[in-house]
Amino acid sequence: MKASSGFAPAKINLSLHVTGQRADGYHLLDSLVVFADVGDRLTFQPDSKLGIDVSGPFSQGVPDDSRNSVWQAAQAVGWSGRIAIEKNLPNGAGIGGGSADAAAFLRYFAQGDVAIDSEIALRLGADVPVCLSELPQRMRGIGENIAAVAGLPKLHMVLVNPRVALPTPAVFKALQVRENAPMETLPVEAGEEAVFNWLSEQRNDLETPAIAVQPVICSVLAALADARINRMSGSGATCFGLYATANEAAQAAARITHDFPEWWVIATTTVASRPS
């Protein structure tokens, strides 16, 4: 039985609007999601018994049992074997993490005309459905309403995480306004400059409550102040800065690493939409 590999790219919420809350407590979102060329790496080896091995710079604290989202994904589809996860992304950082890993397993399992059950994906986590593809997408509802976004160019960015814990429930608990305006229509056909202008007018409604829980996010955003756009991703604490070129992003990453050596900092490029 040959082992297969998978990649779980970092998920970046370029915008995240909280548009309401359902009676069951789930929040309604409207978000533009892209994926970067950095992420976790996984290896799958079919076997008679399910097991997980975790390694990498962010392996500490990652469960290797039924608490792991990849384990849960494998159980949900009745697969057994050894799964090796190389954790290269910070945990609980607003950039996919366990959801991206679970989606990577589901993509592996779906090879050979096996359809991915969208309900299973959503049960594993609100971000799992959007992480099933590496292409830019608009995510709405509680994560189940996914639509591809055409014409979005690749973007050069710096990701910065101050290595602090930021549980998502704590951020939503600190959210004061839960019914906000959705995103406007993305003007992708108007060119890259129009995309930047549009993004500058969008927001992340979780940024303010996240700062209330972890004020260091203000320092992260300040470190990215030279970017064309700087914003928090997801429920944090990772923030991104968008730059005009890869060279500018690399220079910014080097500067921030020098000034804040304890932070996780990386320059990356996002995946563009496929031509229509």
Secondary structure, DSSP 4 states (H G I P E B T S, - for coil): ---EEEEEEEEEEEEEEEEEE-TTSPEEEEEEEEEEEEEEEEEEEE-SS-EEEEESTT-TT--SSTTSHHHHHHHHHT--EEEEEE--S-TTSSS-THHHHHHHHHHHHTTTTPPP-HHHHHHH-TTTTGGG-SS-EEEEETTTEEEE-TTPPP-EEEEEE-S----HHHHHHH--------PPPP-GGG-HHHHHHHHHT--BTTHHHHHHH-THHHHHHHHTTTSSEEEE-TTSS-EEEEESSHHHHHHHHHHHHHH-TTSEEEEEEBPPPPP-
